[in-house]
Amino acid sequence: SQKIANPKDCFVLKVTGQSMIDAGIFEGDLLIADSQRQPKAGNIVIALVDNENTVKRLVKKQNKFFLHAENKDYPDIHPMESLQVQGVVISLHRQYL
């Protein structure tokens, strides 16, 4: 279990869609993200891409960042204008009811 240094820097997002199912993230899950954590390639992040929010894995190739879906039926997202990581996912909460 990882300690959250500053809980006030964290936020919760409810997942919609199926793009991250191969990473074990399902629709209805609650993700806790740290807005102050430095994003690194390989992290699962909540990002604003060309004015749309998404949850994906951050990937870096040839010095450029893009977002990778963990579901083969979804394409990678290469930003047309901007990619802003809003938080690095640090925890997942799932209800079974």
C-alpha positions as CSV (number, residue, x, y, z in Angstrom):
1,S,0.0,0.0,0.0
2,Q,1.3,3.4,-1.0
3,K,1.0,6.4,1.3
4,I,-0.7,9.5,-0.1
5,A,1.6,12.4,0.8
6,N,-0.9,15.1,0.3
7,P,-4.5,13.9,0.1
8,K,-5.6,17.5,-0.8
9,D,-3.7,17.0,-4.1
10,C,-5.8,14.0,-5.0
11,F,-9.1,13.7,-6.8
12,V,-11.5,10.8,-7.7
13,L,-12.8,10.0,-11.2
14,K,-15.6,7.4,-12.0
15,V,-14.6,5.4,-15.0
16,T,-16.8,5.2,-18.0
17,G,-16.1,3.0,-21.0
18,Q,-14.1,-0.1,-21.7
19,S,-10.8,1.2,-23.0
20,M,-8.7,0.1,-20.0
21,I,-10.1,-3.4,-19.2
22,D,-6.8,-5.2,-20.0
23,A,-5.3,-3.1,-17.2
24,G,-8.0,-4.3,-14.8
25,I,-9.9,-1.0,-14.9
26,F,-13.6,-1.4,-15.5
27,E,-16.6,0.9,-16.0
28,G,-17.9,2.1,-12.7
29,D,-14.5,1.8,-10.9
30,L,-13.3,4.8,-8.9
31,L,-9.8,6.0,-9.7
32,I,-7.8,8.1,-7.2
33,A,-5.3,10.3,-9.0
34,D,-2.6,12.6,-7.6
35,S,-2.5,15.9,-9.4
36,Q,1.0,16.8,-8.1
37,R,2.8,13.6,-9.0
38,Q,5.2,13.9,-11.9
39,P,3.9,11.7,-14.7
40,K,6.3,9.2,-16.2
41,A,6.1,7.0,-19.2
42,G,4.2,3.8,-18.3
43,N,1.9,5.5,-15.7
44,I,-1.8,5.3,-16.0
45,V,-3.0,8.9,-16.1
46,I,-6.1,11.0,-16.3
47,A,-5.5,13.4,-19.1
48,L,-7.1,16.3,-21.0
49,V,-6.4,15.7,-24.7
50,D,-7.6,18.2,-27.2
51,N,-10.3,19.3,-24.7
52,E,-11.5,15.8,-23.8
53,N,-10.8,13.8,-20.6
54,T,-9.6,10.3,-20.8
55,V,-7.9,7.6,-18.7
56,K,-5.0,5.9,-20.5
57,R,-1.4,4.7,-20.2
58,L,1.2,7.4,-20.9
59,V,3.7,6.3,-23.5
60,K,6.8,8.1,-24.9
61,K,8.3,7.3,-28.3
62,Q,10.8,9.3,-30.3
63,N,10.6,12.1,-27.6
64,K,6.8,12.5,-28.1
65,F,4.1,11.5,-25.6
66,F,0.8,9.8,-26.5
67,L,-1.9,7.8,-24.7
68,H,-2.4,4.0,-25.1
69,A,-5.6,2.2,-24.4
70,E,-5.4,-1.1,-22.6
71,N,-7.9,-2.7,-24.9
72,K,-7.0,-3.8,-28.4
73,D,-10.3,-2.5,-29.8
74,Y,-9.4,1.1,-28.9
75,P,-6.8,3.2,-30.8
76,D,-3.9,5.1,-29.3
77,I,-4.5,8.8,-28.8
78,H,-2.0,11.1,-30.4
79,P,-2.8,14.7,-29.4
80,M,-3.6,17.1,-32.3
81,E,-3.0,20.2,-30.2
82,S,-2.5,19.5,-26.5
83,L,-2.0,16.8,-23.9
84,Q,-2.2,17.8,-20.3
85,V,-1.9,15.1,-17.6
86,Q,-4.3,16.1,-14.8
87,G,-3.2,13.3,-12.5
88,V,-1.4,10.0,-12.1
89,V,-3.6,7.2,-11.0
90,I,-2.4,5.9,-7.6
91,S,-5.4,3.7,-6.5
92,L,-8.5,2.0,-7.7
93,H,-11.7,1.3,-5.7
94,R,-14.3,-1.1,-6.9
95,Q,-17.7,-2.0,-5.4
96,Y,-19.0,-5.5,-6.0
97,L,-22.7,-4.6,-5.3
